[in-house]
Amino acid sequence: MADSRFLQFDSLSLHAGQQPDPVTGARATPIYQTTSYVFKDTDHAAALFNMERAGHIYSRISNPTTAVLEERMAALEGGVGAVCTASGQAALHLAIVTLMGAGGHIVASSKIYGGSNNMFVHTLPRFGIETTLVDPRDVDAFRAAIRPETRLVFTEAIGNPGMEVANLPLIAELAHEAGLPLMVDSTFTTPYLIQPAALGVDIIMHSMTKFLGGHGTSIGGVIVDSGQFDWEASGKFPTLTEPYDGYHGLDFAEEFGPAAMIMRARAEGLRDFGACISPTNAFYILQGVETLPLRMARHTANAQAIAEHLEAHDAVEWVSYPGLPSHPDYDLAQRLLPKGAGAIFSFGIRGGREAGRKFIERLELFSHLANIGDAKSLVIHPASTTHQQMSAEALKSAGIGEELIRLSVGLEDLADLTGDLDQALKASQRS
């Protein structure tokens, strides 16, 4: 394979991290559906366990199929390394516990996926990690919320489901001023639409279940380390800069330099918490990554057209899509997302929850389910499903009203999609 450092995005999505199988000549990445790997001798085994040489021990920690996906994601995001996990939630958890323990504090956007919100607000406090939620559009609010014990700043590139566009360069700047890394959930955007590392982001995560896989078949997550954050200079991360007894006094920053965080995430996090991706799921997601540029271009074009169509519809009160001039973050999106604002958007249906119920139940092409990023178009009512665990106050703070409907626009013919939406909207307005 040509040197991946000099390949363009479309080529990287097909080739990064993989060459034809040296034994069989297979062009596609094989599925190494195995738990473990034979050691050459006792010295070889000891060296692998001591992290003195590269290689595979047990598929919970690393696997040849998964390794291709990890290297490809690191290449697409411009990072120094990646770790795949069992799900997007597992990726978020892995990054957090790699950086901190009890007594740590996170500053996070309040306009995020309901599962992430629940982890921050309800689950992590049980383990002594607190989170302050702030308006993602208020950069000063991030700065004001930082405490001496803060160890991470977190936001979504585009908020779920409110579609707020995060000003990543400014948020990264204030985080770095405080000696903190910025972590971004880039699931909605994928590396095709935005590359957060180039904007100053330190840790990028994805639910690969969504656009990266692209076909609603496989669950997986990934964290990518940009390699840009100086853990030693920060002085706030002893898990990375002090000897670790779990590996006989290994200092990750000293041993691995810019890749300290991602190496600790693998060596400790996958070993001890165990939320690894299966080799088969890694294989299926790899197939999705190979067509990511083509799919995202079509997803985005369809979404832009449908958003414009709905904005002019009598049964729609409002549309929130960063690709529309009416969106408050339109100018920012034009700057940070030059290839388009993605395939997800929300709109308010006239008539509230009851009209929304009629609308969803009348749709034929749009599937009603809890996912996004499928090749097929999807629809959901977040207040009663994906964000239902949030209180009324929290829903209001997140901008999630009873009238809000979220669409994930797929790859179907545009005329078919608009026709389906039009007939369902018409039905929703009947008394």
MOCORMO-V904831 format. One record per helix or strand. SS is the DSSP state (a for helix, b for strand). FROM is the first residue (numbers start at 1). TO is the last residue. If there is no record, write none. Layout:
SS&FROM&TO  SS&FROM&TO
This chain:
a&4&6  a&9&15  b&36&36  a&42&49  b&58&58  a&64&77  b&81&85  a&88&99  b&105&109  a&114&127  b&130&134  a&139&145  b&150&156  b&158&158  b&165&165  a&168&177  b&181&185  a&190&193  a&196&199  b&203&207  b&221&225  a&231&234  a&238&241  b&244&244  a&245&247  b&250&250  a&252&273  a&279&290  a&292&311  b&316&320  a&330&336  b&344&349  a&352&362  b&367&368  b&378&380  a&382&384  a&392&397  b&404&408  a&414&428
